[in-house]
Amino acid sequence: MSTNPSQPDLSDDVCARLREAFLRAAYDTDGVVAALGGAAHSALGRGEPEPARRASLDAGELGTFIRLFLLGLTEPEQPAETAFAPLSVEAAVAAGVLKAEDGGYRAALDIRPHGDDEGSWWVVSDLDADLLGHTVPGDHVLGVGHASLSLVRATSRRPVGSLLDVGTGNGVQALHATRHARRVTATDVSARALALAAGTFRLNRLDVELLRGEWFAPVARRRFDQIVCNPPFVVGPPRVDYTYRDSGLAGDDASALVVRQLPGLLNDGGVGQLLASWLHTGREDWADRVARWLPAETDAWFVQRDVADPALYVGTWLRDEGIDPRSPEGRAKAAVWLDWFTENDVRGIGFGFVTLRRAGGKTPAVVCEDLRQAYDDPLGPEAANWLDRVEWLRGHGDGLMDVAFRVPETVLLERVDSPGPEGWETTVRRLHRTDGPGWQHEVDELATRLLAGCQGALPLEDLIELLAAAQGLDAGELAAAALPVVRELVRHGMLVPTGQ
């Protein structure tokens, strides 16, 4: 396993000069989109660079940065010197930002704009395999990929005093954390990752504490209001080919370690959010497996977004490291990986989000559920609201009968009718929440009638008594059947207490 030959020198002075050049050229998220235009920008996102190259030719200094950092092209000396001023190209080469090549200069690092609704940052990472022309080294620092973005969207953004980003990599989770946390600490086991993350924070003039060490060791005696973690969650034999994805632990032990240890570093009521993987084996249900990872007094919400076939999983990660699964090396690595899966009776690999809360002596709520459908809304607000709803249910215990509920306007009732001997007959009744992650629940006819009365006026007890009388049923038995359904709908925001 190779490593990068030298660490970049992203000093305060280098980053200050680089920032000045980027600001002058409008090298930010809005500036790049404006310079390229929608069609060329979309083509670049699809891996089609030529439209972006053509559009960049009329963009002056901004075009130089686009060709260098976004397209990986060589720029002549004079345009590069002009664009990087007041940082000389010689200083940029010495700092590890550029490299001299073919009579001009090419990017030695990936530095690109990344933004949110409030503005734009720059993120520093390593060049990917396509731009390097070979497989990446073992301490490669990944750019902002799909996993990073999914965790960004799955993180609660309520204001907190302190936040810890474990395994910060290029620093993107910490960047977003600075929007809602007063103090941010970021850790990583990789010296190179910390060097590039430091460059990210200096470029953006952000004060983030950086610490080096494995897992939670650098902050072992501290506690935080919130913790985010994008761990090396790739599962399989215990090895480390790439520090950004491999933990050296077997199977799903890396995810298990984070889930077990993270709550111990939270303040009471503090929240942890992470990406994780778990094994599906023939010996147990996945929900039972992950629930065993939890320490006591921890609320937990495991949301499974995908389950991968082992063979497909291995092929995907071989290609991730630039190895053709058809090559002798690819076949040999795949054989070892698949043998391990077979020996451990692995039928699938689950992937998803985990939200944890230190419950502080209260009876914890643990829910594991599938959420494999596509949805547009970010999961972060839903996770925060889920914790609120769990706390509300815990506080009310069995006292739901006195509560008046309402069905939000975002919840619809869908019916599927099939032809029968007396005409159309409803065979499926499904509640569908049209916002958030789009929860769906199948309900029976009695439940639909009960929910029709949930308009925020009458308490649940009165509605059940009225329904029982209309249907000739025992009110106590109907209440016993209805309460679990009511709790589940409250947890998913499909039934809301009056006043909320």
C-alpha positions in Angstrom: 0.0 0.0 0.0 1.6 3.2 -1.2 1.4 6.6 0.5 1.6 10.1 -0.9 5.2 11.2 -1.1 4.9 14.5 0.8 2.4 16.5 2.7 1.2 19.7 1.3 2.2 22.9 3.0 -1.1 24.8 3.3 0.1 27.4 5.6 -1.8 30.5 6.8 0.0 32.7 4.3 -0.5 30.3 1.3 -4.2 29.9 2.1 -4.7 33.7 2.6 -3.2 34.4 -0.8 -5.1 31.5 -2.5 -8.4 32.8 -0.9 -7.7 36.2 -2.3 -7.2 34.8 -5.8 -10.4 32.6 -5.6 -12.5 35.6 -4.4 -11.2 37.9 -7.1 -12.0 35.3 -9.8 -15.4 34.4 -8.2 -14.3 30.8 -8.0 -17.3 29.7 -5.9 -20.4 27.5 -6.5 -22.5 30.3 -8.0 -19.6 31.6 -10.1 -18.8 28.2 -11.6 -22.4 27.6 -12.5 -22.7 31.1 -14.1 -19.5 30.6 -16.1 -20.3 27.2 -17.4 -24.1 27.5 -17.9 -26.6 24.9 -16.8 -26.0 22.5 -19.7 -22.2 22.4 -19.4 -22.4 22.2 -15.7 -24.8 19.3 -15.8 -22.6 17.6 -18.4 -19.6 17.9 -16.1 -21.6 16.3 -13.3 -22.3 13.3 -15.7 -18.5 12.9 -16.3 -18.6 14.7 -19.7 -15.9 17.5 -19.4 -15.7 18.8 -23.0 -18.7 21.2 -22.8 -17.3 22.6 -19.5 -13.8 23.1 -21.1 -15.3 25.0 -24.0 -17.4 27.2 -21.7 -14.4 28.0 -19.5 -12.4 29.5 -22.3 -14.4 32.7 -22.1 -14.3 32.9 -18.3 -10.9 34.6 -17.7 -9.2 33.7 -14.4 -12.2 31.7 -13.3 -11.9 29.6 -16.4 -8.2 28.9 -15.4 -9.3 27.6 -12.0 -12.1 25.5 -13.6 -9.7 23.9 -16.1 -7.1 23.2 -13.4 -9.2 22.0 -10.5 -12.4 20.8 -12.0 -11.1 19.4 -15.4 -7.6 18.4 -14.5 -6.0 20.1 -17.5 -2.6 21.7 -17.9 -2.5 25.5 -18.0 0.2 27.6 -19.6 2.5 29.5 -17.2 1.1 33.0 -17.9 -2.6 32.4 -17.3 -1.7 30.4 -14.2 0.5 33.1 -12.8 -2.2 35.7 -13.4 -5.0 33.7 -11.9 -3.1 32.7 -8.7 -1.7 36.2 -7.9 -0.8 37.2 -5.2 0.3 33.6 -4.8 3.1 32.9 -7.2 3.0 29.7 -9.2 6.4 28.8 -7.7 4.9 29.1 -4.2 1.9 27.1 -5.3 4.2 24.3 -6.4 6.2 24.5 -3.2 3.0 24.3 -1.2 1.8 21.2 -3.1 -1.1 23.0 -4.7 0.3 22.8 -8.3 2.8 20.7 -10.1 4.9 21.8 -13.2 4.2 19.6 -16.2 4.5 19.9 -20.0 5.6 23.5 -20.0 2.8 24.6 -17.8 1.0 23.7 -14.6 -1.5 21.1 -13.4 -3.4 20.8 -10.1 -1.6 18.7 -7.5 -4.7 18.8 -5.2 -8.4 18.9 -5.7 -9.7 22.3 -4.5 -13.3 23.0 -5.5 -16.2 25.0 -4.3 -18.9 23.4 -2.2 -21.9 25.2 -0.8 -25.2 25.2 1.0 -28.2 27.5 1.1 -26.2 30.1 3.0 -23.1 30.4 0.9 -20.0 28.7 -0.6 -16.8 27.2 0.8 -13.7 25.5 -0.7 -12.9 21.9 0.1 -9.3 20.5 -0.3 -8.9 16.8 -1.1 -6.7 14.6 -3.2 -7.0 14.1 -7.0 -9.0 11.0 -7.9 -7.7 8.0 -9.9 -9.0 9.4 -13.2 -7.0 12.5 -12.9 -3.9 10.8 -11.4 -3.9 8.1 -14.2 -3.4 5.3 -11.7 -4.8 3.9 -8.5 -4.8 6.2 -5.5 -2.4 5.8 -2.6 -3.4 4.3 0.7 -3.7 7.6 2.5 -5.8 9.1 -0.2 -8.1 11.8 1.0 -11.5 11.5 -0.7 -13.4 14.5 -2.1 -17.0 15.3 -1.4 -18.8 12.1 -2.6 -22.3 10.7 -2.4 -21.7 9.2 1.1 -20.4 12.6 2.5 -23.4 14.4 1.0 -25.9 11.9 2.3 -24.5 12.4 5.8 -24.7 16.2 5.4 -28.3 15.8 4.5 -29.0 13.4 7.3 -27.5 15.6 10.1 -29.7 17.7 12.4 -28.9 21.4 12.2 -30.4 22.6 15.4 -28.0 24.9 17.3 -25.6 23.2 19.7 -22.7 24.4 21.8 -20.1 21.7 20.8 -19.8 19.2 18.0 -17.3 16.5 17.2 -16.6 15.3 13.7 -15.0 11.8 13.8 -13.0 10.8 10.8 -13.2 14.3 9.2 -11.3 13.5 6.0 -11.4 16.6 3.9 -13.4 18.4 6.6 -16.8 18.8 4.8 -18.9 17.6 7.8 -17.1 20.1 10.0 -17.7 22.9 7.5 -21.4 22.3 7.6 -21.2 22.0 11.4 -19.9 25.5 11.7 -23.3 26.8 10.6 -25.0 25.5 13.8 -22.3 24.6 16.4 -20.4 27.2 18.4 -17.4 25.0 18.8 -16.3 22.3 16.3 -13.7 19.6 16.9 -12.5 17.3 14.1 -10.4 14.2 14.4 -8.8 11.7 11.9 -6.3 8.9 12.1 -4.6 10.1 8.9 -2.0 12.8 9.1 -2.6 13.6 5.4 -6.3 14.0 6.0 -5.6 16.4 8.9 -3.3 18.4 6.7 -5.8 18.8 3.9 -8.7 19.5 6.4 -6.5 22.2 8.0 -6.2 23.7 4.5 -9.9 23.6 4.0 -10.5 25.4 7.3 -7.8 28.0 6.7 -9.1 28.8 3.2 -12.5 29.4 4.7 -11.2 31.3 7.7 -12.9 28.9 10.2 -11.7 28.0 13.6 -11.9 24.2 14.0 -9.9 22.2 16.5 -8.1 19.3 14.8 -6.8 16.3 16.7 -5.1 13.1 15.4 -5.9 9.6 16.6 -8.0 6.5 16.2 -11.7 6.6 16.7 -12.6 8.4 19.9 -9.1 8.3 21.5 -8.2 11.9 21.0 -11.3 13.1 22.9 -11.7 10.2 25.4 -12.4 12.3 28.4 -14.6 14.9 26.8 -18.3 15.2 26.0 -20.2 16.9 23.2 -23.7 18.1 22.4 -23.5 16.5 18.9 -21.3 14.0 17.1 -21.2 13.2 13.4 -19.2 10.3 11.9 -18.6 9.0 8.4 -16.5 6.0 9.5 -14.6 3.6 7.2 -17.6 1.4 6.9 -16.6 -1.1 4.1 -17.2 -4.6 5.4 -15.2 -7.7 4.7 -11.9 -9.3 5.8 -9.8 -7.3 8.3 -7.5 -5.2 6.1 -6.6 -1.6 5.4 -6.0 -0.8 1.7 -7.4 2.8 2.0 -7.7 4.7 5.3 -10.8 6.5 4.0 -12.9 3.3 3.7 -11.1 0.4 5.5 -10.9 0.1 9.3 -8.8 -3.0 9.7 -11.7 -4.6 11.6 -13.5 -7.6 10.3 -17.1 -7.5 9.0 -19.2 -4.7 10.4 -17.1 -4.3 13.5 -16.2 -0.7 12.6 -19.8 0.4 12.6 -20.5 -1.6 15.8 -17.5 0.1 17.5 -18.9 3.6 16.7 -22.4 2.8 17.8 -21.1 1.3 21.1 -18.7 4.1 22.0 -20.3 7.2 20.6 -23.0 7.7 23.2 -20.4 7.7 26.0 -19.1 11.0 24.6 -22.4 12.7 24.5 -23.9 15.1 27.0 -27.3 14.1 28.4 -29.7 14.6 25.5 -26.9 14.9 23.0 -27.3 13.4 19.6 -25.0 11.4 17.4 -25.5 10.7 13.7 -23.5 8.5 11.4 -23.4 6.3 8.3 -23.0 2.6 9.0 -23.0 -0.8 7.4 -24.3 -4.1 8.8 -24.2 -7.7 7.8 -27.3 -9.7 6.8 -26.6 -13.3 7.7 -28.6 -16.5 7.8 -28.4 -16.6 11.6 -30.2 -13.5 12.6 -32.3 -10.5 11.6 -30.4 -7.4 10.8 -32.4 -5.4 13.3 -31.5 -7.8 16.2 -27.9 -7.6 15.1 -27.6 -3.8 15.3 -29.7 -3.5 18.4 -27.1 -5.6 20.3 -24.5 -2.9 19.5 -26.3 -0.3 21.6 -25.1 0.7 25.1 -27.8 1.2 27.8 -29.9 4.3 28.0 -29.5 5.2 24.3 -32.4 6.1 22.0 -31.6 4.7 18.5 -33.0 5.0 15.0 -31.5 2.7 12.4 -32.7 3.6 8.9 -31.7 1.0 6.3 -31.4 2.7 2.8 -30.0 -0.2 0.8 -29.1 -3.9 1.0 -26.3 -5.0 -1.5 -25.7 -8.5 -2.8 -22.2 -9.6 -1.7 -20.9 -10.2 -5.3 -22.2 -6.7 -6.4 -20.7 -5.2 -3.3 -17.2 -6.6 -3.9 -17.3 -5.5 -7.6 -18.3 -2.0 -6.6 -15.5 -1.5 -4.1 -12.9 -3.0 -6.4 -13.8 -0.5 -9.0 -13.7 2.2 -6.3 -10.0 1.6 -5.9 -9.4 1.5 -9.7 -9.1 -2.3 -10.0 -10.8 -4.1 -12.9 -12.7 -7.1 -11.4 -11.7 -9.1 -14.5 -8.0 -8.6 -14.0 -5.8 -11.2 -12.2 -5.5 -8.8 -9.2 -9.2 -8.2 -9.2 -10.1 -11.8 -9.4 -7.7 -12.7 -6.5 -9.0 -9.9 -4.2 -12.6 -10.8 -5.1 -12.0 -14.5 -4.2 -10.6 -13.6 -0.8 -13.5 -11.2 -0.1 -16.2 -13.6 -1.3 -14.7 -16.5 0.6 -14.9 -14.4 3.8 -18.5 -13.7 3.1 -19.3 -17.4 2.5 -17.4 -18.5 5.7 -19.5 -16.0 7.7 -22.8 -16.8 6.1 -23.2 -13.2 4.7 -26.3 -12.9 2.5 -26.3 -9.2 2.1 -24.8 -5.9 3.3 -27.1 -3.3 4.7 -26.3 0.4 4.6 -28.0 3.4 6.1 -28.1 6.1 8.7 -28.0 5.8 12.5 -29.3 8.5 14.9 -28.4 8.1 18.6 -29.4 10.1 21.7 -28.1 9.8 25.2 -31.3 9.1 27.0 -30.1 10.0 30.5 -31.7 7.4 32.7 -35.0 7.1 30.7 -36.3 4.0 29.1 -34.7 4.0 25.6 -36.6 3.8 22.3 -34.9 1.6 19.7 -36.4 1.5 16.2 -34.9 -0.3 13.1 -36.7 0.2 9.8 -36.3 0.2 6.0 -36.4 3.4 4.0 -35.4 2.2 0.6 -37.7 4.4 -1.5 -36.4 7.5 -3.2 -37.2 10.9 -1.5 -36.1 14.5 -2.0 -36.2 16.0 1.5 -33.1 15.8 3.6 -33.3 13.3 6.5 -31.7 15.6 9.1 -34.8 17.6 10.1 -36.8 14.3 10.1 -34.3 12.7 12.5 -34.5 15.7 14.8 -38.3 15.6 14.7 -38.3 11.8 15.2 -36.4 12.3 18.5 -38.9 15.0 19.5 -41.8 12.6 18.9 -40.1 9.7 20.7 -39.6 12.0 23.7 -43.2 13.1 23.6 -44.4 9.5 23.4 -42.2 8.6 26.3 -43.5 11.5 28.4 -47.1 10.5 27.8 -46.6 6.7 28.4 -50.1 5.2 28.4 -51.8 8.5 28.6 -52.7 8.9 24.9 -56.4 8.4 25.4 -56.8 12.0 26.7 -55.0 13.5 23.7 -56.7 15.1 20.7 -54.9 14.3 17.5 -55.0 15.6 14.0 -53.9 14.2 10.6 -51.5 16.7 9.0 -52.5 18.1 5.5 -49.4 16.3 4.1 -50.8 12.9 4.8 -53.0 11.3 2.2 -55.1 8.2 2.1 -54.6 6.0 -1.0 -56.9 3.2 -1.9 -56.4 0.2 -4.2 -59.7 -1.3 -5.5 -60.1 -4.6 -7.2 -63.1 -5.9 -9.0 -65.3 -8.2 -6.9 -68.6 -10.0 -7.1 -70.4 -6.8 -6.0 -68.3 -4.3 -7.9 -65.1 -2.6 -6.9 -63.8 -3.7 -3.5 -61.0 -1.9 -1.6 -58.1 -4.3 -1.0 -55.4 -1.9 0.1 -55.7 1.3 2.2 -52.4 3.1 2.6 -51.5 6.3 4.4 -48.8 8.3 2.6 -47.0 11.2 4.0 -46.0 13.4 1.1 -43.2 15.3 2.8 -40.0 14.2 4.5 -39.0 10.7 3.6 -42.5 9.8 2.4 -43.5 7.3 5.1 -46.3 4.9 4.1 -48.5 2.7 6.3 -51.1 0.2 5.3 -54.2 0.5 7.6 -57.5 -1.4 7.8 -61.0 0.1 7.5 -61.4 0.6 11.2 -58.2 2.6 11.4 -59.2 4.8 8.4 -62.5 5.6 10.2 -60.7 6.4 13.4 -58.3 8.7 11.6 -61.1 10.4 9.8 -62.2 11.7 13.3 -58.7 12.9 14.2 -59.3 16.6 13.5 -57.9 18.0 16.7 -61.3 18.4 18.5 -62.1 15.2 20.4 -59.7 13.2 22.5 -58.7 9.7 21.3 -60.9 8.1 24.0 -64.1 9.7 22.8 -63.3 8.8 19.1 -62.7 5.2 20.1 -66.0 5.0 22.1 -67.9 6.5 19.2 -66.4 4.1 16.7 -66.9 1.1 18.9 -70.6 2.0 19.4 -71.1 2.5 15.6 -69.5 -0.9 14.8 -70.9 -2.9 17.8 -67.4 -3.5 19.2 -65.9 -3.5 22.7 -64.3 -0.1 23.3 -61.5 -1.6 25.5 -60.6 -4.2 22.8 -60.6 -1.5 20.1 -58.4 0.8 22.2 -55.9 -2.0 22.8 -55.7 -2.6 19.0 -55.6 1.1 18.2 -52.9 2.4 20.6 -49.9 0.6 18.9 -51.0 2.0 15.5 -51.4 5.5 17.0 -47.9 5.4 18.5 -46.4 4.3 15.2 -48.1 7.0 13.3 -47.1 9.6 15.8 -43.4 8.5 15.5 -43.6 9.0 11.8 -45.3 12.4 12.0 -48.5 11.1 10.4 -50.6 11.8 13.5 -49.9 15.0 15.4 -51.1 16.0 19.0 -53.2 19.1 18.9 -51.1 22.2 19.6 -48.0 20.9 17.8 
